[in-house]
């Protein structure tokens, strides 16, 4: 009989440990009991809750700094709920009309970055060609000097003095 009672008590404590904690009703200690929520995030949740209850997970993610979609998923897996609901992902917010030009600007900046090495290579080619031309001119001048008799030193004739 004692073994059955002990097993029942153990089962109840285990169930209580995994019971859901609603973010709109939880105390600081209950929030701290959720793995991943420390005193800092628990305090932020309580501060935001004073302004008004959380409507859903999206509201929690938006209002509490430090709770993003990744953390919300982890907290939900650890037993945190918002109005009794687990996290299933925050619905995407409608894209503002201003966001489209920003996306275009990002794409343009990315394209510019990718084009920079090509532009640098193009700029480098004329420099290489210019250097090659100078080297060729020097070689030509050296050949001319080698073929030009006036540039050759005079051979001393035996018995002549300078």
C-alpha positions, 0 to 999 in steps of 0.5 A, spaced: 500 500 500 505 504 501 509 503 495 502 505 491 501 511 495 509 513 493 508 511 486 502 516 486 505 521 489 511 521 484 507 521 478 503 527 481 509 531 482 512 529 475 506 531 472 506 538 476 513 539 474 511 538 466 504 542 467 504 548 462 505 555 465 501 560 462 505 567 461 499 571 463 498 568 470 505 566 471 509 568 477 517 570 477 518 564 480 514 560 475 517 563 469 524 562 472 522 555 472 522 554 465 528 552 462 531 558 458 528 563 462 532 567 467 531 573 471 532 578 466 527 575 461 522 573 466 522 581 469 521 583 462 515 579 461 512 581 467 514 588 466 510 588 459 504 584 462 503 590 467 501 594 460 496 588 458 496 581 457 499 578 451 494 576 446 498 570 443 505 568 441 506 573 436 504 579 441 509 576 446 515 575 441 514 582 439 513 586 446 519 582 449 526 583 447 530 577 448 524 572 446 524 571 438 521 565 434 527 560 436 526 562 443 519 562 443 519 555 440 524 552 446 520 556 451 513 552 449 517 546 448 519 547 456 511 548 458 510 555 457 503 557 454 500 564 452 493 563 453 493 556 454 496 555 447 503 552 445 507 556 440 506 554 433 510 559 429 508 567 429 504 569 422 508 573 418 507 580 418 504 584 412 510 587 408 510 594 408 510 598 401 517 601 404 520 594 405 520 593 398 525 598 396 529 596 402 529 589 399 531 592 392 537 596 395 539 590 399 539 586 392 543 592 389 548 592 394 549 585 393 550 585 386 555 591 387 559 587 392 559 581 387 561 586 381 567 589 385 572 584 384 570 584 377 571 591 376 577 591 380 580 585 375 578 590 369 582 596 372 588 591 373 588 589 366 589 596 363 595 597 369 598 590 367 597 592 359 601 599 361 606 595 364 607 590 359 608 596 354 613 599 358 617 593 358 616 592 351 619 599 350 625 598 354 626 591 351 626 595 344 630 600 346 635 595 349 635 592 342 636 598 338 642 600 343 645 593 341 645 594 334 647 601 334 654 602 332 654 609 335 652 606 342 657 601 342 664 603 346 670 604 341 675 598 341 682 600 343 686 600 337 693 597 339 698 602 341 693 608 341 692 612 347 686 616 349 
